[in-house]
């Protein structure tokens, strides 16, 4: 059974940092593009970042580019999201997800592209 488990969320002051982790099991992790999405109360789920399965290239939403960094450790089956200079508008539940297809980066910014999701971890940024 494929499973994704996020951790690392919490409460932080504006300007602070957090590192989210997502541990994967039940899939050939190194073959999948992985993504991070977030959903704030009353808003739709939105793309945050993705990392390709092959070269580990990172792709970012404009709102987080230069502040967030996505990375992966295929030996540990884990994807990370380093979040710096956090802002109150970053407050949301953060989800990691695995692409539906192996060896594919296609449409990485769409939630419809991902077939497996974690349970989410809450990130709250105070003023």
Buried (B, 14 or more C-beta within 10 A) or exposed (E): EEEBBBEBBEEBEEEBEBBBBBBBEEBEBBBBBBBBBBBBEEEEBBBBBBBBBEEBEBBBBEBBEEBBBBBBEBEEBBBBBBBBEBBEEBBBBBBBBBBBBEEBBEBBBEBEBBEBBBEBBEBBBEE
